[in-house]
Amino acid sequence: MPKKILIIDDDPAIVRYLKAVFSDNGYATCNASSSMEGLEVVKAEKPDLICLDLQMPGEWGPRFYRKLRKDKELKDTPVIVVSGIDGDHAVKDAVAFVKKPFDPEKLVGIVKNTIG
């Protein structure tokens, strides 16, 4: 069974692109377009890794991240922040912070180093 990556981003083009990049490298994907939806999906899907945008309508990514870290079952899920804004200070213990636009090979390398 392939490892699963949850993509949380409100930009449909970015979601489609990340899904293609990850599936081309053997990963299963699921996605959410907001932080609120992301919490529901992470609880239902139990992904091996989360790819998180910071700037989204409603609740921003950092608030999702804080809620995730407070959940006993989900707090150890690795998170890679992929965002167009500089916010590595907002999500201090993320696996990596990748700035948009990003190099897909670099991102996949980080994923492979994190979850295999």
Residue frames relative to the residue before (quaternion, step in Angstrom):
aa qw qx qy qz dx dy dz
M 1.0000 0.0000 0.0000 0.0000 0.00 0.00 0.00
P 0.4197 -0.7261 0.4783 0.2607 3.61 -0.74 1.01
K 0.5513 -0.5754 0.4849 0.3603 3.54 -1.23 0.51
K 0.3109 -0.7774 0.5287 0.1393 3.56 -1.07 0.83
I 0.1487 -0.7759 0.6108 0.0523 3.55 -1.01 0.96
L 0.2366 -0.7434 0.6116 0.1313 3.55 -0.92 0.99
I 0.1700 -0.7712 0.6099 0.0659 3.56 -0.78 1.11
I 0.0385 -0.7855 0.6177 0.0013 3.59 -0.68 1.10
D 0.3211 0.7095 -0.5523 0.2973 3.55 -0.32 1.32
D 0.3894 -0.7440 0.4964 0.2198 3.59 -0.98 0.82
D 0.6076 0.5436 -0.3548 0.4578 3.61 1.26 -0.10
P 0.3832 -0.7621 0.4702 0.2265 3.63 -0.35 1.21
A 0.6259 0.5386 -0.3463 0.4453 3.61 1.04 -0.68
I 0.6484 0.4985 -0.3142 0.4820 3.60 0.99 -0.81
V 0.6361 0.5282 -0.3283 0.4568 3.59 0.96 -0.86
R 0.6602 0.4999 -0.3116 0.4660 3.61 0.88 -0.91
Y 0.6625 0.5122 -0.3011 0.4562 3.57 0.94 -0.91
L 0.6775 0.4799 -0.2983 0.4709 3.60 0.86 -0.92
K 0.6171 0.5379 -0.3478 0.4570 3.60 1.01 -0.77
A 0.6604 0.5015 -0.3047 0.4686 3.59 0.95 -0.89
V 0.6533 0.5137 -0.3139 0.4591 3.61 0.88 -0.93
F 0.7140 0.4509 -0.2719 0.4614 3.59 0.79 -0.97
S 0.6747 0.4832 -0.3146 0.4608 3.62 0.89 -0.83
D 0.6114 0.5447 -0.3450 0.4588 3.61 1.10 -0.65
N 0.7254 0.3943 -0.2231 0.5182 3.57 1.24 -0.47
G 0.6685 -0.5757 0.2739 0.3830 3.56 1.23 0.54
Y 0.5655 0.5942 -0.3950 0.4137 3.60 1.20 0.27
A 0.3900 -0.6535 0.5885 0.2729 3.53 -1.23 0.57
T 0.1471 -0.8024 0.5721 0.0848 3.59 -1.12 0.57
C 0.0283 -0.7112 0.6978 0.0804 3.47 -1.41 0.32
N 0.1497 -0.8252 0.5397 0.0738 3.59 -1.11 0.36
A 0.1207 -0.7410 0.6556 0.0812 3.48 -1.41 0.36
S 0.3508 -0.7700 0.4996 0.1856 3.57 -1.03 0.75
S 0.7664 0.2032 -0.1572 0.5887 3.59 1.29 0.14
S 0.6551 -0.5076 0.3845 0.4067 3.55 -1.29 0.29
M 0.6444 0.5261 -0.3241 0.4505 3.57 0.96 -0.86
E 0.6659 0.4736 -0.2931 0.4964 3.58 0.91 -0.91
G 0.6064 0.5836 -0.3411 0.4187 3.58 1.05 -0.79
L 0.6498 0.5125 -0.3229 0.4592 3.59 0.95 -0.80
E 0.6426 0.5129 -0.3167 0.4730 3.58 1.01 -0.79
V 0.6881 0.4866 -0.2828 0.4581 3.58 0.88 -0.98
V 0.6547 0.5101 -0.3347 0.4463 3.61 0.89 -0.80
K 0.6513 0.5027 -0.3184 0.4709 3.60 1.04 -0.70
A 0.6964 0.4724 -0.2664 0.4700 3.59 1.01 -0.81
E 0.7862 0.3798 -0.1677 0.4577 3.58 0.86 -0.99
K 0.1727 -0.8154 0.5278 0.1636 3.61 1.19 -0.55
P 0.0327 0.8393 -0.5415 0.0359 3.62 0.64 1.07
D 0.5315 -0.6201 0.4770 0.3247 3.56 -1.29 0.41
L 0.7879 0.0419 0.0080 0.6144 3.58 1.23 -0.51
I 0.2174 -0.7575 0.6012 0.1319 3.56 -1.19 0.61
C 0.1880 -0.7354 0.6445 0.0920 3.53 -1.02 0.96
L 0.0435 -0.8697 0.4871 -0.0671 3.58 -0.21 1.34
D 0.2756 -0.7035 0.6333 0.1675 3.54 -0.99 0.96
L 0.4145 -0.7224 0.4938 0.2501 3.60 -1.09 0.61
Q 0.7759 0.3332 -0.1693 0.5082 3.58 0.87 -0.93
M 0.2098 0.7572 -0.5824 0.2082 3.53 -0.39 1.33
P 0.5908 -0.5558 0.4199 0.4071 3.60 -1.17 0.36
G 0.7353 0.3325 -0.2819 0.5190 3.55 -1.13 0.61
E 0.8050 -0.1719 0.1650 0.5433 3.55 -0.77 -1.02
W 0.4113 -0.7042 0.5263 0.2406 3.54 -0.95 0.87
G 0.7191 -0.4731 0.3260 0.3908 3.53 -1.32 0.38
P 0.6469 0.5313 -0.3519 0.4189 3.65 0.86 -0.79
R 0.6330 0.5158 -0.3439 0.4637 3.60 1.03 -0.67
F 0.6007 0.5358 -0.3442 0.4833 3.62 1.05 -0.78
Y 0.6639 0.5297 -0.2995 0.4347 3.56 0.88 -1.02
R 0.6556 0.5003 -0.3156 0.4693 3.60 0.92 -0.85
K 0.6511 0.5044 -0.3163 0.4708 3.61 0.97 -0.82
L 0.6252 0.5412 -0.3302 0.4552 3.58 1.00 -0.84
R 0.7019 0.4866 -0.2662 0.4469 3.58 0.85 -0.98
K 0.6452 0.5090 -0.3219 0.4702 3.62 1.21 -0.37
D 0.6149 0.5504 -0.3394 0.4515 3.61 1.25 -0.35
K 0.4659 -0.7263 0.4346 0.2580 3.58 -0.56 1.19
E 0.7052 0.4699 -0.2676 0.4586 3.60 0.98 -0.83
L 0.7813 0.3732 -0.1615 0.4735 3.59 1.06 -0.73
K 0.4882 0.7354 -0.4003 0.2461 3.58 1.20 -0.42
D 0.7065 0.4549 -0.2733 0.4682 3.60 1.12 -0.51
T 0.4168 0.6976 -0.4808 0.3293 3.61 1.26 0.11
P 0.3877 -0.7350 0.4967 0.2505 3.62 -0.65 1.02
V 0.1614 -0.7853 0.5953 0.0527 3.54 -1.11 0.83
I 0.1130 -0.7344 0.6655 0.0710 3.53 -1.06 0.91
V 0.2667 -0.7547 0.5801 0.1507 3.56 -0.74 1.07
V 0.0134 -0.7573 0.6526 -0.0189 3.57 -0.87 1.05
S 0.2294 0.8050 -0.4982 0.2261 3.55 -0.18 1.29
G 0.4681 -0.6721 0.5047 0.2729 3.52 -1.24 0.54
I 0.6827 0.4313 -0.2943 0.5112 3.59 1.24 -0.21
D 0.5042 -0.6311 0.4948 0.3203 3.54 -1.19 0.55
G 0.2330 0.8044 -0.5109 0.1940 3.55 -0.29 1.21
D 0.2622 0.7919 -0.5217 0.1790 3.58 1.12 0.48
H 0.5941 0.5628 -0.3674 0.4419 3.61 1.18 -0.42
A 0.6475 0.5537 -0.3078 0.4236 3.60 1.16 -0.62
V 0.7585 0.2079 -0.1099 0.6078 3.58 1.20 -0.53
K 0.1603 -0.8873 0.4252 0.0782 3.52 0.58 1.27
D 0.8114 0.2783 -0.1511 0.4913 3.62 0.82 -0.86
A 0.2554 0.7487 -0.5578 0.2514 3.57 1.08 0.72
V 0.6241 -0.5457 0.4099 0.3803 3.56 -1.22 0.57
A 0.7836 -0.1277 0.1287 0.5942 3.57 0.96 -0.92
F 0.2421 -0.7131 0.6329 0.1798 3.51 -1.36 0.35
V 0.0480 -0.8028 0.5937 -0.0259 3.58 -0.52 1.22
K 0.2907 -0.7860 0.5267 0.1422 3.57 -0.64 1.15
K 0.3914 -0.6862 0.5640 0.2405 3.57 -1.04 0.88
P 0.5340 -0.2427 -0.8052 0.0869 1.62 -1.86 1.63
F 0.2518 -0.7995 0.5372 0.0937 3.56 -1.06 0.77
D 0.4876 -0.6138 0.5357 0.3139 3.50 -1.35 0.37
P 0.4044 -0.7472 0.4629 0.2527 3.63 -0.46 1.13
E 0.6287 0.5370 -0.3477 0.4421 3.61 1.02 -0.68
K 0.6229 0.5261 -0.3317 0.4746 3.58 1.04 -0.75
L 0.6600 0.5104 -0.3031 0.4605 3.57 0.92 -0.94
V 0.6631 0.4905 -0.3098 0.4730 3.60 0.87 -0.90
G 0.6116 0.5513 -0.3430 0.4520 3.60 1.06 -0.72
I 0.6479 0.4976 -0.3134 0.4841 3.58 0.98 -0.84
V 0.6383 0.5225 -0.3256 0.4622 3.60 0.95 -0.85
K 0.6757 0.4975 -0.2989 0.4545 3.60 0.84 -0.95
N 0.6573 0.5002 -0.3103 0.4706 3.58 1.01 -0.77
T 0.6940 0.4911 -0.2642 0.4553 3.57 1.13 -0.65
I 0.8432 0.1105 -0.0231 0.5256 3.61 0.76 -1.00
G 0.5915 -0.6113 0.3604 0.3829 3.58 1.24 0.07
